[in-house]
Amino acid sequence: MPSPVSPSRRGLLALAGAAPFAAIAASARPVAAAENVCALTPQVTQGPYWFDPKLDRADITEGKKGAPVTVALTVVDGACRPLKGARVDIWHCDAQGIYSGYEGQGDDHQAAAKGATFLRGAQTTDAAGKVAFRTIWPGWYEGRTPHIHIKVHLNERTALTAQLFVPDALSEFLYENLPAYKRPRARDMFNRQDGIALQGGEAMVASVREAKDGYVLALILGVDPAADWKDDAGMGPGGTPPGGMGPPPSGMGPPPQGMPNGGMNGRPPGPPPGGFPNGGPPHHDAPTGEARLKAIVPGL
Protein backbone atom coordinates (compact mmCIF):
# COMPACT_ATOMS: atom_id res chain seq x y z
CA MET A 1 0.00 0.00 0.00
CA PRO A 2 1.23 3.55 -0.71
CA SER A 3 2.60 5.42 2.28
CA PRO A 4 0.13 7.99 3.66
CA VAL A 5 0.92 11.64 3.22
CA SER A 6 -0.22 13.82 6.10
CA PRO A 7 -1.80 17.26 5.55
CA SER A 8 1.29 18.86 7.04
CA ARG A 9 3.44 17.03 4.49
CA ARG A 10 1.26 18.31 1.63
CA GLY A 11 1.72 21.83 2.96
CA LEU A 12 5.47 21.32 2.94
CA LEU A 13 5.31 20.14 -0.66
CA ALA A 14 3.66 23.39 -1.66
CA LEU A 15 6.27 25.37 0.26
CA ALA A 16 9.15 23.51 -1.39
CA GLY A 17 7.98 24.46 -4.85
CA ALA A 18 7.03 28.06 -4.12
CA ALA A 19 10.12 29.91 -5.37
CA PRO A 20 12.15 30.09 -8.61
CA PHE A 21 15.38 28.13 -8.84
CA ALA A 22 17.73 31.03 -8.15
CA ALA A 23 15.92 31.93 -4.93
CA ILE A 24 14.88 28.55 -3.55
CA ALA A 25 17.76 28.11 -1.10
CA ALA A 26 18.24 31.79 -0.28
CA SER A 27 14.63 32.68 0.46
CA ALA A 28 13.42 29.44 2.01
CA ARG A 29 11.81 29.85 5.39
CA PRO A 30 12.32 27.29 8.18
CA VAL A 31 9.69 24.57 8.23
CA ALA A 32 7.63 24.70 11.40
CA ALA A 33 7.28 21.51 13.42
CA ALA A 34 3.95 19.88 12.68
CA GLU A 35 1.45 18.49 15.16
CA ASN A 36 1.43 15.16 13.35
CA VAL A 37 4.56 13.16 12.64
CA CYS A 38 5.65 13.47 9.00
CA ALA A 39 5.72 10.35 6.87
CA LEU A 40 9.22 8.96 6.43
CA THR A 41 10.27 8.49 2.81
CA PRO A 42 10.58 4.77 2.00
CA GLN A 43 14.04 3.30 1.56
CA VAL A 44 14.52 1.60 -1.84
CA THR A 45 17.31 0.06 -3.85
CA GLN A 46 19.92 2.47 -5.23
CA GLY A 47 20.00 0.59 -8.55
CA PRO A 48 23.07 -0.30 -10.62
CA TYR A 49 24.17 3.18 -11.77
CA TRP A 50 25.38 4.78 -8.53
CA PHE A 51 28.81 6.29 -8.08
CA ASP A 52 30.02 9.39 -6.29
CA PRO A 53 31.88 11.89 -8.51
CA LYS A 54 32.15 14.24 -5.50
CA LEU A 55 30.71 17.23 -7.37
CA ASP A 56 29.21 19.91 -5.15
CA ARG A 57 27.07 21.82 -7.62
CA ALA A 58 23.54 23.08 -8.23
CA ASP A 59 23.59 22.81 -12.03
CA ILE A 60 24.19 19.20 -13.06
CA THR A 61 23.17 19.42 -16.73
CA GLU A 62 26.67 19.65 -18.33
CA GLY A 63 25.01 20.76 -21.56
CA LYS A 64 22.57 17.85 -21.79
CA LYS A 65 19.47 18.70 -23.81
CA GLY A 66 15.95 18.24 -22.50
CA ALA A 67 13.05 19.99 -20.80
CA PRO A 68 14.55 22.32 -18.10
CA VAL A 69 13.79 21.24 -14.55
CA THR A 70 14.50 22.47 -11.04
CA VAL A 71 14.49 19.68 -8.45
CA ALA A 72 13.58 21.33 -5.13
CA LEU A 73 14.08 19.03 -2.14
CA THR A 74 13.37 19.67 1.52
CA VAL A 75 14.88 17.29 4.09
CA VAL A 76 13.02 16.94 7.40
CA ASP A 77 12.87 14.49 10.28
CA GLY A 78 9.80 12.57 11.45
CA ALA A 79 8.49 15.65 13.28
CA CYS A 80 8.79 17.84 10.15
CA ARG A 81 11.82 19.68 11.54
CA PRO A 82 14.31 20.70 8.84
CA LEU A 83 17.66 18.92 8.82
CA LYS A 84 20.47 21.40 8.25
CA GLY A 85 23.83 20.26 6.89
CA ALA A 86 22.62 17.06 5.23
CA ARG A 87 24.38 16.18 2.00
CA VAL A 88 21.90 15.39 -0.77
CA ASP A 89 23.03 13.58 -3.94
CA ILE A 90 20.90 13.17 -7.05
CA TRP A 91 21.58 11.34 -10.32
CA HIS A 92 19.51 10.24 -13.29
CA CYS A 93 19.70 9.26 -16.95
CA ASP A 94 19.69 11.71 -19.85
CA ALA A 95 16.95 12.19 -22.44
CA GLN A 96 18.04 9.01 -24.23
CA GLY A 97 18.14 6.87 -21.09
CA ILE A 98 21.94 6.96 -20.63
CA TYR A 99 23.67 7.32 -17.24
CA SER A 100 27.06 8.98 -17.00
CA GLY A 101 30.02 6.80 -16.05
CA TYR A 102 28.89 3.50 -17.55
CA GLU A 103 29.12 1.44 -20.73
CA GLY A 104 26.72 -1.02 -22.37
CA GLN A 105 23.61 1.17 -22.26
CA GLY A 106 20.86 2.29 -24.61
CA ASP A 107 18.31 0.44 -26.70
CA ASP A 108 21.09 -1.61 -28.33
CA HIS A 109 23.19 -1.89 -25.13
CA GLN A 110 26.11 -0.32 -27.00
CA ALA A 111 26.03 3.29 -25.77
CA ALA A 112 28.85 4.35 -23.45
CA ALA A 113 29.44 7.31 -21.15
CA LYS A 114 32.60 6.12 -19.42
CA GLY A 115 34.39 8.90 -17.56
CA ALA A 116 31.42 11.30 -17.84
CA THR A 117 29.67 12.91 -14.86
CA PHE A 118 26.59 14.55 -16.41
CA LEU A 119 23.35 14.65 -14.42
CA ARG A 120 25.07 13.93 -11.10
CA GLY A 121 25.74 16.28 -8.21
CA ALA A 122 25.41 17.01 -4.52
CA GLN A 123 24.54 19.91 -2.26
CA THR A 124 24.24 20.56 1.46
CA THR A 125 20.91 21.56 2.98
CA ASP A 126 20.49 25.05 4.43
CA ALA A 127 18.82 25.98 7.73
CA ALA A 128 15.42 25.24 6.19
CA GLY A 129 16.56 21.78 5.05
CA LYS A 130 16.48 22.83 1.40
CA VAL A 131 18.52 22.19 -1.73
CA ALA A 132 17.73 22.87 -5.39
CA PHE A 133 19.28 21.37 -8.51
CA ARG A 134 19.11 22.54 -12.11
CA THR A 135 18.73 19.59 -14.48
CA ILE A 136 16.50 18.20 -17.25
CA TRP A 137 13.39 16.05 -17.22
CA PRO A 138 14.67 12.46 -16.87
CA GLY A 139 14.48 10.12 -19.84
CA TRP A 140 13.63 6.44 -19.63
CA TYR A 141 15.26 3.08 -20.18
CA GLU A 142 13.84 -0.39 -20.66
CA GLY A 143 12.07 -1.90 -17.69
CA ARG A 144 11.79 1.28 -15.56
CA THR A 145 9.46 4.23 -15.30
CA PRO A 146 11.17 7.67 -15.42
CA HIS A 147 12.82 8.54 -12.10
CA ILE A 148 15.52 10.53 -10.32
CA HIS A 149 17.73 8.84 -7.71
CA ILE A 150 18.36 10.52 -4.35
CA LYS A 151 20.66 9.86 -1.41
CA VAL A 152 20.72 11.80 1.87
CA HIS A 153 23.91 11.58 3.95
CA LEU A 154 24.22 12.61 7.60
CA ASN A 155 27.75 12.73 9.03
CA GLU A 156 29.15 10.46 6.26
CA ARG A 157 26.35 7.96 6.93
CA THR A 158 23.72 7.24 4.29
CA ALA A 159 20.41 7.91 6.04
CA LEU A 160 18.15 7.60 3.00
CA THR A 161 18.23 6.13 -0.49
CA ALA A 162 15.13 6.97 -2.49
CA GLN A 163 13.78 7.70 -5.96
CA LEU A 164 11.65 10.59 -7.21
CA PHE A 165 8.87 9.89 -9.70
CA VAL A 166 7.05 12.22 -12.10
CA PRO A 167 3.58 12.24 -13.72
CA ASP A 168 3.36 9.79 -16.62
CA ALA A 169 1.12 12.00 -18.77
CA LEU A 170 3.60 14.87 -18.77
CA SER A 171 6.51 12.51 -19.45
CA GLU A 172 4.61 11.05 -22.39
CA PHE A 173 3.98 14.51 -23.88
CA LEU A 174 7.62 15.55 -23.55
CA TYR A 175 8.93 12.29 -24.99
CA GLU A 176 6.61 12.54 -28.00
CA ASN A 177 7.27 16.21 -28.77
CA LEU A 178 10.80 17.28 -27.77
CA PRO A 179 13.60 16.24 -30.17
CA ALA A 180 16.02 15.35 -27.34
CA TYR A 181 13.74 12.51 -26.21
CA LYS A 182 12.92 11.01 -29.63
CA ARG A 183 13.57 7.26 -29.76
CA PRO A 184 12.90 4.50 -32.31
CA ARG A 185 10.72 2.74 -29.74
CA ALA A 186 8.12 3.68 -27.13
CA ARG A 187 8.79 3.32 -23.42
CA ASP A 188 7.49 0.15 -21.87
CA MET A 189 7.01 0.99 -18.18
CA PHE A 190 4.81 3.39 -16.22
CA ASN A 191 4.46 4.45 -12.59
CA ARG A 192 1.56 2.10 -11.89
CA GLN A 193 3.53 -0.87 -13.21
CA ASP A 194 6.98 -0.12 -11.78
CA GLY A 195 7.72 -2.14 -8.65
CA ILE A 196 9.94 0.51 -7.05
CA ALA A 197 7.41 3.28 -7.71
CA LEU A 198 4.69 1.12 -6.17
CA GLN A 199 6.88 0.42 -3.15
CA GLY A 200 7.45 4.13 -2.56
CA GLY A 201 3.87 5.20 -3.21
CA GLU A 202 2.83 8.84 -2.88
CA ALA A 203 5.81 9.66 -0.68
CA MET A 204 8.12 9.52 -3.71
CA VAL A 205 5.92 11.28 -6.29
CA ALA A 206 7.02 14.89 -6.83
CA SER A 207 4.63 17.80 -7.08
CA VAL A 208 5.02 19.60 -10.41
CA ARG A 209 4.47 23.18 -11.43
CA GLU A 210 5.42 25.32 -14.38
CA ALA A 211 7.88 28.18 -13.86
CA LYS A 212 9.07 30.83 -16.30
CA ASP A 213 12.23 28.89 -17.13
CA GLY A 214 11.05 25.29 -16.82
CA TYR A 215 9.31 22.82 -14.54
CA VAL A 216 9.77 22.63 -10.78
CA LEU A 217 9.72 19.17 -9.19
CA ALA A 218 9.29 19.49 -5.42
CA LEU A 219 9.54 16.70 -2.88
CA ILE A 220 9.77 16.46 0.90
CA LEU A 221 12.21 13.81 2.12
CA GLY A 222 11.26 12.50 5.54
CA VAL A 223 14.45 11.11 7.07
CA ASP A 224 15.09 9.19 10.27
CA PRO A 225 18.33 10.85 11.54
CA ALA A 226 19.37 7.54 13.15
CA ALA A 227 18.89 5.48 9.98
CA ASP A 228 21.89 3.70 8.46
CA TRP A 229 21.00 2.57 4.95
CA LYS A 230 22.70 -0.55 3.61
CA ASP A 231 23.10 -1.69 0.03
CA ASP A 232 20.43 -4.38 0.34
CA ALA A 233 17.74 -1.91 1.54
CA GLY A 234 14.59 -2.23 -0.52
CA MET A 235 15.51 -5.70 -1.81
CA GLY A 236 13.01 -8.50 -1.92
CA PRO A 237 13.56 -12.21 -1.25
CA GLY A 238 16.90 -13.46 -2.48
CA GLY A 239 18.24 -9.96 -3.04
CA THR A 240 15.78 -9.17 -5.83
CA PRO A 241 14.91 -5.49 -6.24
CA PRO A 242 11.21 -4.58 -6.27
CA GLY A 243 9.81 -4.71 -9.78
CA GLY A 244 11.32 -8.09 -10.59
CA MET A 245 14.50 -6.83 -12.25
CA GLY A 246 16.71 -9.55 -10.82
CA PRO A 247 19.76 -9.25 -8.57
CA PRO A 248 22.31 -6.48 -9.06
CA PRO A 249 25.11 -7.30 -11.51
CA SER A 250 28.48 -8.52 -10.31
CA GLY A 251 30.49 -5.81 -8.62
CA MET A 252 27.46 -3.85 -7.42
CA GLY A 253 27.46 -5.11 -3.84
CA PRO A 254 28.28 -3.17 -0.67
CA PRO A 255 31.34 -0.91 -0.96
CA PRO A 256 34.64 -2.13 0.45
CA GLN A 257 35.65 -1.06 3.93
CA GLY A 258 36.83 2.54 4.13
CA MET A 259 34.94 3.74 1.04
CA PRO A 260 32.48 6.34 2.37
CA ASN A 261 28.94 6.53 0.95
CA GLY A 262 29.60 3.80 -1.62
CA GLY A 263 31.74 6.31 -3.47
CA MET A 264 34.51 3.91 -4.50
CA ASN A 265 36.91 6.88 -4.66
CA GLY A 266 34.69 8.51 -7.27
CA ARG A 267 34.70 5.53 -9.68
CA PRO A 268 31.69 3.47 -10.78
CA PRO A 269 31.51 0.38 -8.52
CA GLY A 270 32.34 -2.58 -10.70
CA PRO A 271 31.61 -3.64 -14.29
CA PRO A 272 28.34 -2.35 -15.74
CA PRO A 273 26.94 -4.94 -18.20
CA GLY A 274 24.16 -2.66 -19.37
CA GLY A 275 23.42 -2.00 -15.72
CA PHE A 276 21.48 -5.26 -15.46
CA PRO A 277 22.20 -8.99 -15.62
CA ASN A 278 22.37 -10.62 -19.07
CA GLY A 279 22.83 -7.31 -20.85
CA GLY A 280 19.54 -5.70 -19.83
CA PRO A 281 16.33 -5.90 -17.78
CA PRO A 282 13.53 -8.25 -18.78
CA HIS A 283 11.82 -7.06 -21.95
CA HIS A 284 8.31 -5.64 -21.63
CA ASP A 285 6.11 -4.98 -24.66
CA ALA A 286 5.08 -1.32 -24.70
CA PRO A 287 1.30 -1.05 -24.30
CA THR A 288 -0.59 0.65 -27.11
CA GLY A 289 -3.98 2.24 -27.70
CA GLU A 290 -6.47 2.11 -24.83
CA ALA A 291 -4.14 0.00 -22.67
CA ARG A 292 -1.44 2.67 -22.92
CA LEU A 293 -3.89 5.45 -22.08
CA LYS A 294 -5.07 3.56 -19.00
CA ALA A 295 -1.47 3.02 -17.90
CA ILE A 296 -0.69 6.73 -18.23
CA VAL A 297 -3.82 8.46 -16.91
CA PRO A 298 -4.78 7.76 -13.27
CA GLY A 299 -8.36 6.70 -12.65
CA LEU A 300 -9.19 5.33 -16.10
N, C-alpha and C positions, 0 to 999 in steps of 0.2 A: 504494500500500500504506500502511496506517496506520503512523504512527511508533511505534517500539518504546518501551516504558516500562520502565525498569530497575527492579530490586527496590528500590534506594535511593529512586527517585522515588515508588514506591508507599508506602514508609514515610513520605515527606514529605507525601503526600496525607493519610494518616491523622493526622499531626501537625497539619496545617493545619485539620482539622475537629474538633479535640479539645476545644475550649473554647466556652462560650456567647459570644454576640455582644459583650456588655459587657466581657468579659475577654480577648478574642482578642488584641488588640494589646498590652495591658498585661502579660499573663502568658506571652506567647510566648517560648519559649526559642530561642537561636540554633541554626540548622541546621548540624550538623556536616558537614564536607567528606566526600564519599563516595569510596570507592575507584574506582568507575566514574564516568565522565563522565555527567552528567544529560542527558537528551534535551532539545534546544532546542525550544520551542514553535513550530510552523510559523507563518510570516507569511501572512496572508490579506488580501483586500480589506477596506477599512473600510466599504464599502457607502455608500448615498446619504444617510444620515441623521446624519452626523457634524457637530457644531459644538461649540465650546468655550465654555460659559457661565461658566467660571472660578469654579466653586463648590467650595470646599474643605469637604466635609461627609461624614459617615458615613451619615446617614439621607437617602436620596434620594427617598423615597416621595411627599412633598408631598400626602399625603392620598389617594393612589391606592389603590383597593380591589383585593384579591387575596390569595392565599396568602402569609403572611409568610415572608420568606427572608433569611438572612444569607449574603452572598457573601464567603467567606474566601479571600484570595489570598496566596500566598507567592512572592516574586520572588527567583530565584536565578540564578547564572551557570552555565556549562557544567560546573563542578566542584561544583555543589550548594552553593556559598557564597552566603549571603544578600546581597542588594544593598540597602544602607541608603540612604535619601534619594531613591529613585526615585519619581516621580509616576505614580500609576496612575489612569486615567480609566475609568469604565464608563458605558454607556448602553444602554437597551433600550426596547422598546415596552411599552405598558400592557396590561391584560387584554383590551382590545378590538383590539389590534394597532396602536395609534396612538403615534407618536413625538412628543415635544415639539418645538416650534419649526417645524413644517412644515404645509403645507396639502395638500389633494388626497389624503387618505388614507382608509382604511376600505374596507369591502366595496363601497361605491358610489363610492369615490374623491372623496367630498365632505366628509369630516371634516377639521377644521382644528384645529391647536394652535399657531398663530402666537404668538410671544412667550412661550410657556410653557417651563419648564425641568424639568418632572417627570422622574424616573427618569434623571437625569444627575448626576454628581458626580466628585470627585477626592479622593485622599488621598496622603500621602507615607509610604513604607514605613519601619518602625522598624528597630532594629538586627538583628532577626530576619528582615527582608525582608517583613514582614506588613502587610496592610491588611484591613479588614473593612467591608462596606457593608450597611446595612439597606435592603431593597427588597421587591419582591413577585415571585412566580413570573412569568416573562415570558409574555406572550400570543403570538399568532401572526398572521401576515399572509400573503396569498396568495403561493405560490411559495417559501416558506422554512419550514424547521423552526424551532421555538422556539430562541432564542439570546440571549446577552448579549455585547455588544461590549466590547472591552478595548483600551486603549492603555497602553504603559509608556514614559515619557519619562525620559531621563537627560541632565541638563545642557541642557535645552531641545531635545534631539534625540529624535525618536521612534525608540526602539530596537525596539519590538514593536507590531504591530497584530494582534490575534487575536480569536477568538470562543469563548465558552463554551457548551457544549451540555449538555442535561439528558435524563434517561431519558424515552423516548416514552410508556411505559406510565403513569408518574406524571403526565405532562402530560395524557394523555388522561383520566385519572380526574378531575383538577382541572377541566379544561375542561367535562366533562360534569356536574359536581356543584356547583360553586361559582357563585353568581349572577353575580359580576363577569365571568366568562368566557363567559357564555351568548351564542351567536351564532345567526343564522338558518341558517348553513351550517356544515358540518364542515371542519376543516382539511384541506389537500390535500397536505401535504409532511411527511416524516418523516426522521429522522437518516440512515437507510440509503439515502435517495433524494437528499438534499441535497448538491449538489456541494461546497460549502464545508465541510460537516461531514465528508465523505469525504476531502477534502484534508487536514484537520487530524488525522483519525483519533483514536486514544485520547488523544493529548496534549491535546486540547481538550474532553474529556468530563469533567465535574465528578463527584467523588464526592458522594453525597447521604446525609445522615442526618437523623433527626428529633430536634429539640430541644424543650424545654418550650414555647417561644414561636414555633415555626415550623421550617422546614427550613434546614439548613446546606448550602450548595454550596461545596465546597472544591476548589481547583485550584492546582497548582504551575505557575508561569510560568518556563520556562527561557529566559533572555535572554542573547544575545551582547552584552556591554557596548560592543563596537565597532560594532554594527549601526547602520545609518542607513536607516530604512524610508522608502520613497518611495510616492507615491500609486498607482503602478501595480503595487505588490507584490501577488502572488497572482493577477494577471490572466493569462488565457490568451492564445492567438493573437488578434491584432487588438484587444487591450484588453478581451476578454470575460472577466467574472468567472467563476470556477468555478461550475458549476451551470447554465450556459447562460442567464443572465438578461439577456444583452445588455450593451452598453457603458453606462457611467454617463451620466445625463442631462446636458444642457448646463449648464455652470456648476459641475460637480462635479470638475473637474480639480485639478491641484496648486495649492496656495495661492499667491497673489502674493508677490513678494519682500518680506521684512520682516514677514510674518505668522507668528509662531511656532506650531508644532504644528498648522498647518491651522486655527487658531482664528478667523481672519477677524474679529478684534476682537470675538469673542463672538457673531457673527451667523451664521446658517446660510449655507453657501457656495453661493449661487446659487439659481435658481428650482427648486422641488421639484414637478415634475409627477407627483404620486403617488409620488415617490421612484424611479420607473422610467420608461423611455421609453414613449411611446404610452399614458400614463395608468396603466400597471400592468405587472407581470411577466406572462410567458406563463401562460395559464390551464391548470391541471391538474385533472382530475376527481378528486374525493376517493375513494379506494378504499373499498369497503364489504365487509361480511361477512368471509369467510375471508381475502381479499386484505388487508383492513385489519388483521386480527389478525396476519398474517404480517409486515406492515410495522412493526407496533408492538413485537412480542415477539421479541427476538433468538433465533435458533436454530430457529425454526419453519420 
